[in-house]
Amino acid sequence: MPLIMEGGIDVDDLFGESSSLGLGLPPPVSVPMSMPMPAKGLAQCLDEMRLLGSRQKITWSRLGCVAYISPDGTRVSVRHLQCRPSDGKWVLGGESFLATVTEAHNGNRLVHLSCNETGSELAVVDCLGRVSIYSISMALNSITGLRQAMLDSSDDSNQVVGMMWLNTTRSVHAFHQATKVSGRWTYSPFRRRPIGPFHPANKGALICVTRAGQMRLIYQNPDSKWAELPAELKNTGYSDRLLTHASMVATQAGILVATYSVCQKLCLYRVQVNWNPPQWDPTQAKHPNQFPLPSFRILQCKVDMPSPFLNIDRGVDEQMAQSLPFPNTVYSLTRLEIMSGQVDGQQGSTSSPWILAVFSKPLHATPDYPDQQGPPSVIVRWHLESAPQAFHPKFDEVPSKKSNFQPKSKMELRRLEDIHCDRYIISVDMVEHGTALAVTHDDSSISFYDTRGMTIFNGLDDGSTVTCLAQAGYQYPMETPGIAISFSPNSCAAVSLNSEGQPQLRLMEHSFGSAGGLYDESKFSSAIAALTLAFSRGCGADVNTDDILMVALRQLSADGQATLITETFRALPVNCNFTVDQEKLMTHPYIPKCLSLQAALGYNGRLKRRTLASSVPWAVIQLRHASVLFAFFFQHTKGSPNEAYDPEILRMILGNAKWTLDFSHFVLSEILDLAADFEDVFNDQEAFTQKLKSTTSIPLLTLLSSMSRAFLRFICRGLRGVHAGFANTNPATLSNDSRIYYTEICQVLENSPVRIDVYEKFLAGVDSAVKHAYQGAGFGDAERPGPEKELLVSARIPPVLISAVATLLRQTVPTLKAEINRKDILLNDYSWIGFGTDARTALYRRQRDVDILKKVPLRPPLAVGRDGKILQAQKRRRCVRCCEVSGDTSLPRSLPYFKMLVKLNLLRACPCGGMWMLETEAGAAVPGASVGGGSSLQGARTPAVMGSG
């Protein structure tokens, strides 16, 4: 028997009526074929944004860690950018998981992630408002728990609708813009002061606003235990207590808090956090009763009912005159942000904060109904202004005891013109250190707005001024639509989550005016200036700059990369001339950052040679590491000798002493070979010059550069101090291991084929040759930085120093031969230091790794013991930038060694400045997938893909 509906029975005939049923349903909507289908998962994304303000499923830490919530909402995955050791290509590293996060939240759905200002701590929030906090301690993919979520209650009213970390008490160097003056770019640095409130003990602290209208200050005490301070926001009615969104920003006058309730009311509060005592002295008795205790002071500043924007035919004034709630609206708030005012670098002032709200209509709104018409999303803005309170004139007639009474100013919200968007907005982010606003749409397009007037950046408008990457013409190409996005620390890259919850890496691109086969030198110059400005801002704020390096490798040719390096040396600024005033080398904050960028641009994988322009800065980085280490040890032995003679510290001193001695001998050996090789052209100036131009010698360039030569001098001074310190130390005060290490250090120095004082005499001879070369050419202090920069940045010997090379080879070297053991120098094996160009060095590089911190060879990945059994490979961390390794994979058990690593900034970072990653498989980097193919200026774009993890 056929089913009753198989024949397609008419419903009207079934009821015996000729007319159709009048059920009051809207007529069916025919979707035009040209209308794009909404992205998968967009409807759920809009619902989540409407119901809960804290919905950040992915975040990019300033340290370089990318954390995102898994598709099932129960785990947090971690990735990071990294250079692949096999070929030097940059990839998004393999996936690792945040340990115990599922158990900590009892399997509840995770909804929000937030990193603190420095990027070292991560807060994870679940659907019940419970917060767990984690810390990046030793590596980007090794994150430890600080606070358990079980400390919080499980209640729907405890859901977090807004969150903000308290800032740290540190001022940073910022850069306002780049301006072209007389054909050269100039950069305007200024110091940006921190904005409170601050934790007195400089510990972690964050503020949460819950759905029930409660503020929670979660903070860590000096004893590392966590505490909480609750407070109720003032409300005008019971329904206002049900909040959907909240946003906070720190200002000089306190924290501004904006909330939005289910009855569509926008409230603005000013909150002050006071600590008692306001300062914390760690030397005082560590008793809980003496820890700083916070308190809230909450003031309600303003209540507003956002005016409608539905009828786009009405004028702005007419729209603002109406109030919510208004009938039949389908628009709902999906994003609420308080934007901090932009800092004016020239005036040093900060503009007033402003509020941004995004209202969106349902994805399946019916276009035939008037109340459901309008753009998909509307950006509504208010500007916060202080206005004096006006009193009635009658109050002037009342006598007052205070003749100079001034009424307090009040906060006013001035509604700005709305911005209508023809696409749904899924994210609004302040990027590039507050100079641009990134608005991400559902079709994956990203628009950048100037935060001053919300004018959109369409490319290069002013060829003589650059404020950010977007203004200079950089943009994100279209990719697969996503439901969440997070930008890198310098906004050069982004990671979005697609509809399946999987991450996708995106990089900024620039055409350099090359469309249609044309090339615009002005646009290329502005693009370089924008990258330089971004790098300078990243260095000044001490944030990870791997995203800038990745864009430079993908977008710039070799010549373009050299131009970028030259600009960064000018912008920061770094004076490469250290023939005098050499002590600044040890404390200059930007020298290692510039050298690291230059070294990374010429890295092609661990089995290939670096470019010459990359090898010289890489040598300087390692010489600086040893110089700072010896200086720290020498100073520490005077103040705290018991800590300085810790076995782990002495082991590190021993390894670096061996490495620096071998490097200095390697330099001297090369110079001896060059002296013999150039002997037949000493009397022919033209032939000598031509032969020198074709010579590519890393030791010669290292000697001629005043920067690396100064570090070699510091190393000699440090080694002499280490040796002298042992003679003045009572062996009975040393532990057995310390005595063994210290004795071996002295034996290494005493058995050196070149005494320290002899090598210092050699360096003095090079100093004299360089000095006379400059004086003979008439180069003063103002002219010397030019050739010094050419020597360091371009790895070319400038013409002015050719005579110095002749003096070095003809006069300085012969005077040393009687004071050195030339045989030992020439026959020594220098393969392990990694700068040779011979087959032995290449073989060592393939078989062994050297600990970049301790300068100790590490066990091979597949080491075989004497009994023929394969030994377990030594665990290691690998630098995500230079790909060098360290054998330290956990926090040091020795407190003095831990203090030293923190003091030298080596706990989380490599000497090159790159962050550490913990290898998941010993001896092999975490797998990943390359993004982009070539480094040519106008190379075709390769689709971004993700590694399988």
GIFEN-V392538 format. One line per field, one symbol per residue. phi: phi as a letter, one per 40 degrees, with the letter a starting at -180 (. if undefined). psi: psi as a letter, one per 40 degrees, with the letter a starting at -180 (. if undefined). burial: b if it has 16 or more other C-alpha atoms within 10 Angstrom, else e. A space follows every 10 residues. Layout:
phi = ???
psi = ???
burial = ???
This chain:
phi = .ccccccgcc cccccgbccc cccgccccbc cdcccccccc gccccccccc caccaccaab ccchcbbacc dcgbbbcbaa caccccbgcc bccccbbccg ccccbfgccc bababcccgc bbbbbbccgc bbbbbcbbac bbbbcbbccc cbcbacccdc baaacccbca cbcbbcabbc bfgbcbbbca ccccbccbcd cfbcaabbbc ccgbcbcbbb cdcgcbbabc acccbcaccc cccbaaabac bcchccbbbb bccgbcbbbb bbbbbbccbb bcccdcbdcb ccbcacbbbc cabbbdccbc cccccccccc ccbccbcgcb cbcbabbbcc cccccccgbb cccabbbbbb cdcbcccccd cbchcdbbcb bbbcbcbccc bcdccccccb cbcbcbcccb cbbbccccbc bcbccbabbc bffgcabcbb bccgcbbbbc ccbfcccbhc cbcbbbbacc cchcacccbc dbbaaaccdb gcbabbbccc gccbcbbcba cfgccggcbb cccccccccc cccccccccc cfbcbccccc cccccbcccc cccccccccc cccbcccbcb fcccccbccb cccccccccc cbcbhccbcc cccccccccc ccccdccccc cccccccccb ccccccdccc cccccccccc cccccccccc cccccccccc bdcbcccccc cccccbbcdc cccccccccc cccccccccc ccccccccbc dccccccccc ccccdccccc cccbcccccc ccccccdccc cccccccgcc ccccdccccc ccccfbccdc bccccccccc bccdccdcbb cccccccccb cccgbcbccc ccccccbbbb ccccfbdccc dbcbcccgcc cccccabbcc bcgcbbccba cccccccccc ccccfbcbbc dcgcccbccc bdgbcccabc bgbcbccbcc cbdcbbccg
psi = hiidedefhh ddddefidii hgeeiiiihh hidehiiiih eddddddddd dhdgfheiih ieeehhhihi deeeihihii iihhddeeih ihiihiihie ddddefeihh eiihiadeee ihhhhaeeeh hihiihddid fghiidhiee eiihhdeehh eiihiiiigh iihihdihhh hfeihihgii hhiihaiihd efiihihihi defhhhhhih ideeiiiihi ihihieidde egidiiiiih ideahhhhih idefhhihih hhhiihidih heeihghdee ihhiiihhhh dihihhiied geeiiddddd eiiiiiieie iihehhihhi iihhdddeih iiiihhhhhi iidfiheehd eeiiidihhh iihhihhihh iiddddehii dhdfhhiiii hihhhihihh heiiheihhh iffeeihhhh ieeeihihih edefhiheah dheehhdidd deeiihihah iieiihiide eeiihihade eiihhiiiih effehfeihh dddddddddd dddddddddd efihfddddd dddddiiddd dddddddddd ddihhehfdi fededdehde dddddddddd deheieeiii ideddddddd dddddddddd dddddddddg ddddfhdddd dddddddddd dddddddddd dddddddede edehdddddd dddehghddd ddddhddddd dddddddddd dddddddehh ddeiiddddd dddddddddd ehehiddddd dddddddddd ddddddefha ddeddddddd dddefihidd eddddddddd ddddeedeei gdddddeihe deeeeieidd dddddddiih hddefhhihi dgihideeih ihihiiihhe deeiiiehei hhehdddddd dddefedeii deeiiiihhd hhehihiihi hicieidfii hhihiiie.
burial = eeeeeeeeee eeeeeeeeee eeeeeeeeee eeeeeeeebe ebeebbeebb bbbbbbbbbb bbbbbbbbbb bebbbbbbbb bbbbbeebbb bbbbbbbbbe bbebbeebbb bbbbbbbebb bbbbbbbbbb bbbbbbbbbb bbbbbbbbbe eeebeebbbb bbbbbbbbbe ebbbbbbbbb eeeebbbebb ebebbbbbbb bbebbbbbbb bbbbbbbbbb bbeeebebee eebeeeeeeb bbbbbbbbbb beebbbbbbb bbebbbbbbb bbbbbeeeeb eeeeeeeeee bbbbebebeb bebeebbbbb eeeeebeebb eeeeeeeebe bbbbbbbbbb bbbebeeeee eebbbbbbbb bbeeeeeeee bbbbbbbbbb bbbbeeeeee eeeeeeeeee eeeeeeeeee bbbebbebeb bebbbbbbbb bbbbbbbbbb bbbbbbbbbb beeeebbebb eeebbbbbbb bbbbbbeebe bbbbbbbbbb bbbbbbbbbe bebbbbbbbb bbbeeeeeee eebbbbbbbb bbbbbbbbbb bbbbbbbbbb bbbbbbbeeb bbbbbbbbbb bbebebbbbe ebeebbeeeb bbbbbbbbbb bbbbbbbebb ebbbbbbbbb bbbbbbbbbb bbbbebbeee bebbbbbbbb bbbbbbbbbb bbbbbbbbbb bbebbeebee ebeeeeebbe ebeeeebbbb bbbbbbbbbb bbbbbbbbbb bbbeeeeeee eeebeeebbe bbeebbeebe ebbbbbeebb ebbebbbebb bbbbeeeebe eeebbebbbb bbbbbbbeeb bbbbbbbbbb ebbeebeeee ebeebbeeeb bbbbbbeeee bbebbeeebb bbbbbbebbb beeeeeeeee eebbbbbbbb bbbbbbbbbe eeeeebbbeb beeeebbbbb bbbbbbbbbb ebbebbbbbb bbbbbebbee eeebbbbee
